[in-house]
Amino acid sequence: MKTPKPAPPTIQVMPLEREQPPKVAVTCRSLAELIHSLGTRKEVSEAWKVVPRTLALRMQKPETATLEELQRLAVLAKLDLPTVFELAYYQMQHPVAIPTPQLGRPRQH
């Protein structure tokens, strides 16, 4: 008998503050989606205090993130640290396709 796969954690997150139309909460199920939903990679990397290449690596391989980086990301996303850990852990167990950087983000389902 197969053990059912655990359901992915699902959270709602608001994009970073910017002078644009009103923001809508975005559903995230992985660390990559969380990072992607906060804004453009340039905006997020500056606010998160990491270089864009590091941001891209953390989206691809969340296990490379330091505790300090995850803590800063939790503060940036207005989430608690265990929730960010849960998103990273779920992505490590269930790899996801990394969202491509694009204008008009984030993509809605």
C-alpha positions, -999 to +999 in steps of 0.1 A: +000+000+000+014+034-010+018+062+015+001+093+002+024+122-007+022+151+018+002+181+005+024+211-003+022+240+022+001+268+008+005+304+019-007+338+007+020+365+003+018+401-008+044+415-033+069+440-021+058+477-017+061+497-049+043+525-066+020+505-089-016+493-090-030+477-059-014+444-050-032+411-048-021+382-025-004+353-044-005+317-034+029+300-029+037+264-025+075+265-027+105+288-019+109+296-056+073+307-059+076+328-027+106+346-041+090+350-075+058+364-060+075+392-041+084+412-072+111+414-099+143+396-093+162+429-091+137+443-065+138+412-044+176+407-045+181+443-034+155+441-006+168+406+004+204+418+003+217+391-020+231+394-055+207+383-084+228+352-090+224+341-054+187+347-056+185+325-087+205+297-070+183+298-039+152+295-062+168+264-079+183+248-048+167+260-015+191+238+005+219+263-003+202+291+016+217+301+049+197+305+081+203+342+080+190+345+044+159+325+052+153+348+083+157+379+061+133+364+035+107+356+062+109+393+074+107+405+038+076+384+030+060+391+065+060+354+073+073+334+102+105+315+098+090+280+102+067+287+073+097+297+051+115+265+062+084+245+053+083+260+018+120+253+013+118+218+027+088+209+005+106+222-026+137+201-017+115+170-015+094+179-045+115+199-071+095+225-090+101+243-123+116+277-115+093+306-126+110+326-154+117+363-148+092+383-168+073+415-168+037+415-157+044+392-128+035+374-108+017+348-129-018+339-116-033+304-118 
